[in-house]
């Protein structure tokens, strides 16, 4: 899961049309790095989800780092560098989709609380 950092500022400063362009560019950059079997969707507002079947936790974290870097590596006209906070969670066989989403969202929250513009993985519970 990823959430664009300070997206409201982009809309407020540059207008909603520019904000929409930023979201389109973000989608383009992320889509270019995914496999055909991955599912990339908008979760709401400036939040997005990438579901990666047959991907373990380490691979998912590596992909999130790659996606994070793809956003911050080049400016988006006219707003400059756009960053995002990423949360990585792996499916557990004993949970439903709500559990997975909650853990991914919690990891995004940790990334936001730690200063944004980073990738955080779920915390493993014993």
Backbone as JSON Lines, residues from 0, in Angstrom:
{"i":0,"aa":"X","n":[0.85,-1.16,0.0],"ca":[0.0,0.0,0.0],"c":[0.9,1.23,0.0]}
{"i":1,"aa":"X","n":[0.47,2.27,-0.68],"ca":[1.22,3.51,-0.67],"c":[0.27,4.7,-0.61]}
{"i":2,"aa":"X","n":[0.74,5.74,0.01],"ca":[-0.02,6.98,0.17],"c":[0.89,8.13,-0.23]}
{"i":3,"aa":"X","n":[0.45,8.95,-1.19],"ca":[1.25,10.07,-1.65],"c":[1.4,11.07,-0.51]}
{"i":4,"aa":"X","n":[2.64,11.47,-0.26],"ca":[2.92,12.41,0.83],"c":[2.48,13.82,0.45]}
{"i":5,"aa":"X","n":[1.79,14.46,1.37],"ca":[1.38,15.87,1.23],"c":[0.63,16.17,-0.07]}
{"i":6,"aa":"X","n":[-0.23,15.24,-0.48],"ca":[-0.95,15.44,-1.74],"c":[-1.88,16.65,-1.68]}
{"i":7,"aa":"X","n":[-2.46,16.91,-0.54],"ca":[-3.35,18.08,-0.4],"c":[-2.6,19.36,-0.74]}
{"i":8,"aa":"X","n":[-1.33,19.44,-0.36],"ca":[-0.52,20.63,-0.69],"c":[-0.38,20.81,-2.2]}
{"i":9,"aa":"X","n":[-0.22,19.69,-2.91],"ca":[-0.11,19.76,-4.37],"c":[-1.39,20.33,-4.95]}
{"i":10,"aa":"X","n":[-2.53,19.77,-4.53],"ca":[-3.82,20.27,-5.02],"c":[-4.04,21.73,-4.65]}
{"i":11,"aa":"X","n":[-3.72,22.09,-3.41],"ca":[-3.95,23.46,-2.95],"c":[-3.06,24.47,-3.67]}
{"i":12,"aa":"X","n":[-1.81,24.1,-3.91],"ca":[-0.86,25.03,-4.54],"c":[-0.99,25.09,-6.05]}
{"i":13,"aa":"X","n":[-1.23,23.94,-6.69],"ca":[-1.19,23.86,-8.15],"c":[-2.55,23.62,-8.8]}
{"i":14,"aa":"X","n":[-3.55,23.26,-8.01],"ca":[-4.88,22.98,-8.55],"c":[-5.11,21.5,-8.78]}
{"i":15,"aa":"X","n":[-6.38,21.16,-8.88],"ca":[-6.76,19.75,-9.0],"c":[-6.34,19.13,-10.33]}
{"i":16,"aa":"X","n":[-6.29,19.92,-11.39],"ca":[-5.86,19.36,-12.68],"c":[-4.41,18.9,-12.6]}
{"i":17,"aa":"X","n":[-3.56,19.7,-11.96],"ca":[-2.16,19.3,-11.78],"c":[-2.09,18.08,-10.86]}
{"i":18,"aa":"X","n":[-2.88,18.09,-9.79],"ca":[-2.93,16.94,-8.89],"c":[-3.32,15.67,-9.62]}
{"i":19,"aa":"X","n":[-4.3,15.77,-10.51],"ca":[-4.69,14.61,-11.31],"c":[-3.54,14.14,-12.2]}
{"i":20,"aa":"X","n":[-2.8,15.1,-12.77],"ca":[-1.65,14.76,-13.59],"c":[-0.57,14.04,-12.79]}
{"i":21,"aa":"X","n":[-0.37,14.47,-11.55],"ca":[0.59,13.81,-10.67],"c":[0.17,12.37,-10.43]}
{"i":22,"aa":"X","n":[-1.12,12.15,-10.16],"ca":[-1.6,10.78,-9.93],"c":[-1.44,9.93,-11.19]}
{"i":23,"aa":"X","n":[-1.67,10.51,-12.35],"ca":[-1.5,9.77,-13.6],"c":[-0.04,9.39,-13.82]}
{"i":24,"aa":"X","n":[0.87,10.33,-13.54],"ca":[2.3,10.05,-13.69],"c":[2.74,8.98,-12.69]}
{"i":25,"aa":"X","n":[2.25,9.08,-11.45],"ca":[2.55,8.08,-10.44],"c":[2.11,6.7,-10.93]}
{"i":26,"aa":"X","n":[0.9,6.61,-11.44],"ca":[0.39,5.33,-11.95],"c":[1.25,4.8,-13.09]}
{"i":27,"aa":"X","n":[1.69,5.68,-13.96],"ca":[2.53,5.27,-15.07],"c":[3.86,4.71,-14.57]}
{"i":28,"aa":"X","n":[4.5,5.42,-13.65],"ca":[5.8,4.98,-13.14],"c":[5.69,3.64,-12.43]}
{"i":29,"aa":"X","n":[4.64,3.46,-11.66],"ca":[4.48,2.2,-10.93],"c":[4.12,1.06,-11.87]}
{"i":30,"aa":"X","n":[3.19,1.3,-12.76],"ca":[2.73,0.25,-13.69],"c":[3.88,-0.3,-14.53]}
{"i":31,"aa":"X","n":[4.84,0.54,-14.89],"ca":[5.97,0.11,-15.71],"c":[6.84,-0.92,-15.0]}
{"i":32,"aa":"X","n":[6.76,-0.98,-13.69],"ca":[7.65,-1.86,-12.93],"c":[6.95,-3.11,-12.4]}
{"i":33,"aa":"X","n":[5.71,-3.33,-12.78],"ca":[4.95,-4.47,-12.27],"c":[4.87,-5.59,-13.3]}
{"i":34,"aa":"X","n":[4.63,-6.79,-12.8],"ca":[4.42,-7.95,-13.66],"c":[2.97,-7.95,-14.15]}
{"i":35,"aa":"X","n":[2.71,-8.71,-15.18],"ca":[1.34,-8.81,-15.71],"c":[0.39,-9.41,-14.68]}
{"i":36,"aa":"X","n":[0.91,-10.23,-13.78],"ca":[0.06,-10.89,-12.78],"c":[-0.22,-10.01,-11.56]}
{"i":37,"aa":"X","n":[0.51,-8.91,-11.41],"ca":[0.28,-8.01,-10.27],"c":[-0.97,-7.16,-10.52]}
{"i":38,"aa":"X","n":[-1.6,-6.77,-9.44],"ca":[-2.8,-5.94,-9.52],"c":[-2.48,-4.6,-8.86]}
{"i":39,"aa":"X","n":[-2.66,-3.53,-9.61],"ca":[-2.4,-2.18,-9.12],"c":[-3.7,-1.41,-9.19]}
{"i":40,"aa":"X","n":[-4.12,-0.84,-8.06],"ca":[-5.38,-0.12,-8.06],"c":[-5.34,1.05,-7.09]}
{"i":41,"aa":"X","n":[-6.23,1.97,-7.35],"ca":[-6.41,3.11,-6.45],"c":[-7.32,2.66,-5.33]}
{"i":42,"aa":"X","n":[-6.88,2.9,-4.12],"ca":[-7.62,2.47,-2.94],"c":[-8.54,3.57,-2.43]}
{"i":43,"aa":"X","n":[-8.22,4.8,-2.76],"ca":[-9.03,5.94,-2.36],"c":[-8.17,7.18,-2.29]}
{"i":44,"aa":"X","n":[-8.67,8.29,-2.79],"ca":[-7.93,9.54,-2.73],"c":[-6.56,9.39,-3.36]}
{"i":45,"aa":"X","n":[-5.52,9.54,-2.55],"ca":[-4.15,9.4,-3.03],"c":[-3.49,8.14,-2.48]}
{"i":46,"aa":"X","n":[-4.32,7.15,-2.15],"ca":[-3.84,5.86,-1.66],"c":[-3.99,4.81,-2.74]}
{"i":47,"aa":"X","n":[-2.95,3.97,-2.87],"ca":[-2.94,2.94,-3.89],"c":[-2.51,1.61,-3.28]}
{"i":48,"aa":"X","n":[-2.86,0.53,-3.97],"ca":[-2.56,-0.82,-3.51],"c":[-1.92,-1.59,-4.66]}
{"i":49,"aa":"X","n":[-0.89,-2.36,-4.33],"ca":[-0.29,-3.29,-5.29],"c":[-0.39,-4.67,-4.66]}
{"i":50,"aa":"X","n":[-1.08,-5.57,-5.32],"ca":[-1.19,-6.96,-4.88],"c":[-0.3,-7.8,-5.78]}
{"i":51,"aa":"X","n":[0.57,-8.57,-5.17],"ca":[1.58,-9.33,-5.92],"c":[1.48,-10.81,-5.59]}
{"i":52,"aa":"X","n":[0.72,-11.56,-6.37],"ca":[0.6,-13.0,-6.12],"c":[1.96,-13.69,-6.25]}
{"i":53,"aa":"X","n":[2.11,-14.78,-5.53],"ca":[3.33,-15.6,-5.53],"c":[4.58,-14.77,-5.27]}
{"i":54,"aa":"X","n":[4.47,-13.86,-4.31],"ca":[5.59,-13.01,-3.92],"c":[5.77,-13.14,-2.42]}
{"i":55,"aa":"X","n":[6.99,-13.44,-1.98],"ca":[7.22,-13.55,-0.54],"c":[7.5,-12.16,0.05]}
{"i":56,"aa":"X","n":[7.64,-12.11,1.36],"ca":[7.8,-10.83,2.06],"c":[9.04,-10.08,1.6]}
{"i":57,"aa":"X","n":[10.13,-10.79,1.41],"ca":[11.37,-10.14,0.98],"c":[11.24,-9.55,-0.42]}
{"i":58,"aa":"X","n":[10.62,-10.3,-1.33],"ca":[10.4,-9.81,-2.69],"c":[9.46,-8.61,-2.69]}
{"i":59,"aa":"X","n":[8.42,-8.66,-1.87],"ca":[7.47,-7.55,-1.79],"c":[8.16,-6.28,-1.27]}
{"i":60,"aa":"X","n":[9.0,-6.45,-0.28],"ca":[9.73,-5.3,0.27],"c":[10.68,-4.72,-0.79]}
{"i":61,"aa":"X","n":[11.37,-5.58,-1.52],"ca":[12.27,-5.12,-2.58],"c":[11.51,-4.37,-3.67]}
{"i":62,"aa":"X","n":[10.34,-4.89,-4.04],"ca":[9.52,-4.2,-5.03],"c":[9.08,-2.84,-4.51]}
{"i":63,"aa":"X","n":[8.64,-2.78,-3.26],"ca":[8.22,-1.51,-2.69],"c":[9.37,-0.49,-2.71]}
{"i":64,"aa":"X","n":[10.58,-0.94,-2.4],"ca":[11.74,-0.04,-2.47],"c":[11.96,0.46,-3.89]}
{"i":65,"aa":"X","n":[11.8,-0.41,-4.87],"ca":[11.97,-0.03,-6.27],"c":[10.9,0.99,-6.68]}
{"i":66,"aa":"X","n":[9.66,0.74,-6.27],"ca":[8.57,1.68,-6.6],"c":[8.79,3.03,-5.92]}
{"i":67,"aa":"X","n":[9.19,2.99,-4.66],"ca":[9.48,4.21,-3.9],"c":[10.55,5.03,-4.61]}
{"i":68,"aa":"X","n":[11.62,4.35,-5.03],"ca":[12.71,5.04,-5.71],"c":[12.26,5.6,-7.05]}
{"i":69,"aa":"X","n":[11.38,4.89,-7.75],"ca":[10.93,5.36,-9.07],"c":[10.16,6.68,-8.95]}
{"i":70,"aa":"X","n":[9.49,6.88,-7.83],"ca":[8.77,8.13,-7.63],"c":[9.71,9.28,-7.33]}
{"i":71,"aa":"X","n":[10.67,9.05,-6.48],"ca":[11.52,10.14,-6.0],"c":[12.74,10.4,-6.89]}
{"i":72,"aa":"X","n":[12.93,9.6,-7.92],"ca":[14.13,9.71,-8.75],"c":[14.06,10.83,-9.78]}
{"i":73,"aa":"X","n":[12.88,11.26,-10.14],"ca":[12.75,12.3,-11.17],"c":[11.57,13.2,-10.82]}
{"i":74,"aa":"X","n":[11.74,14.5,-11.03],"ca":[10.64,15.43,-10.71],"c":[9.45,15.24,-11.65]}
{"i":75,"aa":"X","n":[8.29,15.64,-11.15],"ca":[7.07,15.67,-11.96],"c":[6.73,17.14,-12.21]}
{"i":76,"aa":"X","n":[6.57,17.5,-13.47],"ca":[6.23,18.89,-13.8],"c":[4.8,19.18,-13.39]}
{"i":77,"aa":"X","n":[4.49,20.3,-12.83],"ca":[5.38,21.37,-12.39],"c":[5.67,21.33,-10.89]}
{"i":78,"aa":"X","n":[5.41,20.21,-10.23],"ca":[5.45,20.17,-8.77],"c":[6.81,19.76,-8.19]}
{"i":79,"aa":"X","n":[7.67,19.16,-8.99],"ca":[8.96,18.7,-8.49],"c":[8.88,17.25,-8.03]}
{"i":80,"aa":"X","n":[9.73,16.9,-7.09],"ca":[9.78,15.53,-6.59],"c":[8.52,15.23,-5.77]}
{"i":81,"aa":"X","n":[7.89,14.13,-6.07],"ca":[6.72,13.66,-5.33],"c":[7.15,12.39,-4.6]}
{"i":82,"aa":"X","n":[6.85,12.34,-3.32],"ca":[7.22,11.17,-2.53],"c":[5.96,10.46,-2.04]}
{"i":83,"aa":"X","n":[6.17,9.26,-1.53],"ca":[5.06,8.48,-0.99],"c":[5.57,7.65,0.18]}
{"i":84,"aa":"X","n":[4.65,7.3,1.04],"ca":[4.91,6.41,2.16],"c":[4.33,5.05,1.83]}
{"i":85,"aa":"X","n":[5.16,4.02,1.96],"ca":[4.78,2.66,1.58],"c":[4.68,1.77,2.81]}
{"i":86,"aa":"X","n":[3.7,0.89,2.79],"ca":[3.56,-0.13,3.82],"c":[3.46,-1.49,3.15]}
{"i":87,"aa":"X","n":[4.26,-2.44,3.61],"ca":[4.32,-3.77,3.02],"c":[3.79,-4.8,4.01]}
{"i":88,"aa":"X","n":[2.89,-5.62,3.55],"ca":[2.36,-6.72,4.36],"c":[2.21,-7.94,3.47]}
{"i":89,"aa":"X","n":[2.41,-9.11,4.05],"ca":[2.26,-10.37,3.31],"c":[1.02,-11.11,3.79]}
{"i":90,"aa":"X","n":[0.38,-11.75,2.84],"ca":[-0.86,-12.49,3.13],"c":[-0.55,-13.63,4.1]}
{"i":91,"aa":"X","n":[-1.43,-13.8,5.07],"ca":[-1.34,-14.94,5.99],"c":[-2.5,-15.87,5.68]}
{"i":92,"aa":"X","n":[-2.21,-17.14,5.66],"ca":[-3.23,-18.11,5.28],"c":[-4.46,-18.13,6.17]}
{"i":93,"aa":"X","n":[-4.32,-17.64,7.39],"ca":[-5.43,-17.69,8.34],"c":[-6.21,-16.38,8.43]}
{"i":94,"aa":"X","n":[-6.05,-15.49,7.46],"ca":[-6.73,-14.2,7.53],"c":[-7.49,-13.9,6.25]}
{"i":95,"aa":"X","n":[-8.41,-12.98,6.37],"ca":[-9.14,-12.48,5.21],"c":[-8.48,-11.23,4.68]}
{"i":96,"aa":"X","n":[-9.07,-10.68,3.66],"ca":[-8.52,-9.49,3.02],"c":[-8.48,-8.31,4.0]}
{"i":97,"aa":"X","n":[-9.45,-8.21,4.89],"ca":[-9.48,-7.1,5.84],"c":[-8.24,-7.09,6.73]}
{"i":98,"aa":"X","n":[-7.8,-8.27,7.15],"ca":[-6.6,-8.37,7.98],"c":[-5.36,-7.91,7.23]}
{"i":99,"aa":"X","n":[-5.24,-8.34,5.99],"ca":[-4.11,-7.93,5.17],"c":[-4.1,-6.42,4.98]}
{"i":100,"aa":"X","n":[-5.25,-5.86,4.63],"ca":[-5.34,-4.41,4.41],"c":[-5.03,-3.63,5.68]}
{"i":101,"aa":"X","n":[-5.49,-4.13,6.8],"ca":[-5.23,-3.45,8.07],"c":[-3.73,-3.43,8.38]}
{"i":102,"aa":"X","n":[-3.06,-4.55,8.14],"ca":[-1.62,-4.59,8.41],"c":[-0.84,-3.72,7.43]}
{"i":103,"aa":"X","n":[-1.24,-3.7,6.16],"ca":[-0.56,-2.83,5.19],"c":[-0.79,-1.36,5.56]}
{"i":104,"aa":"X","n":[-2.02,-1.03,5.93],"ca":[-2.34,0.34,6.32],"c":[-1.57,0.74,7.57]}
{"i":105,"aa":"X","n":[-1.42,-0.17,8.51],"ca":[-0.66,0.1,9.73],"c":[0.8,0.39,9.39]}
{"i":106,"aa":"X","n":[1.36,-0.33,8.43],"ca":[2.74,-0.09,8.02],"c":[2.88,1.27,7.34]}
{"i":107,"aa":"X","n":[1.88,1.67,6.55],"ca":[1.89,3.03,5.96],"c":[1.86,4.07,7.07]}
{"i":108,"aa":"X","n":[1.03,3.84,8.07],"ca":[0.95,4.76,9.21],"c":[2.3,4.9,9.91]}
{"i":109,"aa":"X","n":[3.0,3.78,10.09],"ca":[4.33,3.81,10.71],"c":[5.27,4.65,9.84]}
{"i":110,"aa":"X","n":[5.2,4.47,8.52],"ca":[6.05,5.25,7.61],"c":[5.74,6.74,7.73]}
{"i":111,"aa":"X","n":[4.47,7.08,7.8],"ca":[4.07,8.49,7.93],"c":[4.58,9.06,9.25]}
{"i":112,"aa":"X","n":[4.41,8.31,10.32],"ca":[4.84,8.78,11.65],"c":[6.36,8.92,11.75]}
{"i":113,"aa":"X","n":[7.08,8.13,10.96],"ca":[8.54,8.17,10.98],"c":[9.12,9.26,10.09]}
{"i":114,"aa":"X","n":[8.26,10.06,9.47],"ca":[8.73,11.18,8.68],"c":[8.35,11.15,7.22]}
{"i":115,"aa":"X","n":[7.59,10.17,6.78],"ca":[7.15,10.02,5.39],"c":[8.32,9.67,4.47]}
{"i":116,"aa":"X","n":[8.0,9.47,3.18],"ca":[8.99,9.21,2.14],"c":[9.88,8.02,2.51]}
{"i":117,"aa":"X","n":[9.23,6.89,2.8],"ca":[9.97,5.69,3.2],"c":[9.11,4.45,3.01]}
{"i":118,"aa":"X","n":[9.74,3.31,3.13],"ca":[9.05,2.02,3.05],"c":[9.15,1.35,4.41]}
{"i":119,"aa":"X","n":[8.01,0.93,4.92],"ca":[7.96,0.2,6.2],"c":[7.27,-1.13,5.97]}
{"i":120,"aa":"X","n":[7.82,-2.17,6.58],"ca":[7.21,-3.5,6.49],"c":[6.38,-3.74,7.75]}
{"i":121,"aa":"X","n":[5.44,-4.64,7.62],"ca":[4.6,-5.03,8.77],"c":[5.46,-5.5,9.92]}
{"i":122,"aa":"X","n":[4.96,-5.33,11.09],"ca":[5.65,-5.85,12.27],"c":[5.18,-7.28,12.49]}
{"i":123,"aa":"X","n":[6.12,-8.18,12.64],"ca":[5.79,-9.59,12.85],"c":[5.43,-9.78,14.32]}
{"i":124,"aa":"X","n":[4.26,-10.39,14.55],"ca":[3.81,-10.66,15.91],"c":[4.09,-12.11,16.27]}
{"i":125,"aa":"X","n":[4.55,-12.33,17.48],"ca":[4.85,-13.7,17.93],"c":[3.61,-14.39,18.42]}
